[in-house]
């Protein structure tokens, strides 16, 4: 936790205290990385500029998601801000996020880490009483 004291006016005794708690961020460990690697695109051949380190890019994506910072505030150790921003766009366009999610989900089932015996659903997906179709159900058809 960090505490910052700010003077409200240059020559006054009024003080404002600001306390902030930092979200702890841990980079991807080897076990998770080895689960993600098979779904990522292969490295380019030796023509053109070499591809950035994908582990650093994934850490940069997770850093933005977990801390809530903007793409331009990504630390340089994860790559350039434009590269870190373009990489998730590429992953979305090629459905790689979905493949990673399904792979991790299946692995969770195999390891018996996921238990669906207690599940909840959002009520917006349940049809309205008396047979009326809700607006959200109508758009899904």
N, C-alpha and C positions, 0 to 999 in steps of 0.2 A: 504494500500500500504506500502511496506517496501522498504527502500533504503539502500543499502550496498555500502560502499566505500572501494575499494581495492587498495593498493599500487602496482604499476606495478613492481617496483624493490625495494629491501629493503631500500636503502638509497636515493631514488629519490623523487622528488616532483610531479611526474606524477601520477595522480589519475584516476581510472576508476570507473564510477558510474554505478551501476546496480539497476534498478528499476523493481519490480515485483508486479503484482496485483494478489491477491489470489482469487480463485473462491469460492464464498460463498456456503456452503453446509448445507442444512437443512435435518434433519432426517425425516423419514416417519411420517406423522401426523396420528392421530387416524382414521380419515375418510378414508384415503387411505389404511391404514393397515386393517381396517375392510372389505374393498373391496378385498384385496389380500388373506386374511386368508383362505377363503373357498377352494381355489385352491392348497394350500400348503399341503404336506403330513402330515398325522396324526402322533401324537407322538407315539413312540415305547412303547410297554408294559414294565414292570419293569425289563426285562431281559437285561443284559449287561450295557454298558455305556449309561447314559442319553443323549438324543439329545441336541444339542446346542440351544440357544434361537434363533428362526428363525427371529424374528424382528431385532435383532442385526446383524444377517447374511445378511439380505436384506439391511440394512443400510450400511453394509460393501461393498456389491456389488455396491450399488448406489454411495458410496464414491469413489470407484475405477473408475467407469464409468465417474463420473462428474469431478473429479480432475485430472484424467489421471495418477495417481500414479501406481506403479506396485503392484502386489499382496503381495509381501514381505514387502511393506511399509504400509500396512493397520494397522491402530491403534489397539492396543490390546483390546480396549473396544468393538470391533465388533467380537471378537473371535480370535482364532489362525489363522495365515495367511494361513495355509494349509486347515483348515476347511472352511474359507471364500472363498478360491479358489475352493474347491471341490463342494461347494453347487450350484453354477451356472452350473457346469457340470452336476450335478444330475438333475437340473431343465430342462436343455436342453434335456438330454437323455429321460426324461419322458414326454416331450412336455408340461411341466407346464408353461413355458414362454408364449407359444402360447395361452393356456387357460386363463392366466392372461390378456394378451393383448386383446383377444376377449371379455372377460368379462368387462374390462374397456371401450372398444370401444362401446359395447352395452349399457353400463350405460351412456356413453356420448350421444349416440343417444336418449335414454329415457329422459335424462335431457335437451335435445335440446341444448347441449353445442358444438356439432359438426355440422358444416354447410358445406355441400358438393356442394353448389351452385357455388362456384368458385374453381375449381380444375385444376391442371396441371399434365401433364404426361411427362415422359422422352421420348425423341424421339427415343431412341434405341429400344423401343418396337413397333415402327410403321414400317410396311413393307416398303422396298425401292420402289422408283418409277419404273415404267415399269414392275412391277410384280416380280422383283428380290427379293430373300429371303436374308435378312442380315445374317451375321454370328451368331449374338445373337439369332435371331429367329430360325435358323436352329438347334441350340443346344437345344432349348426348346422342340422340337418335339420328 
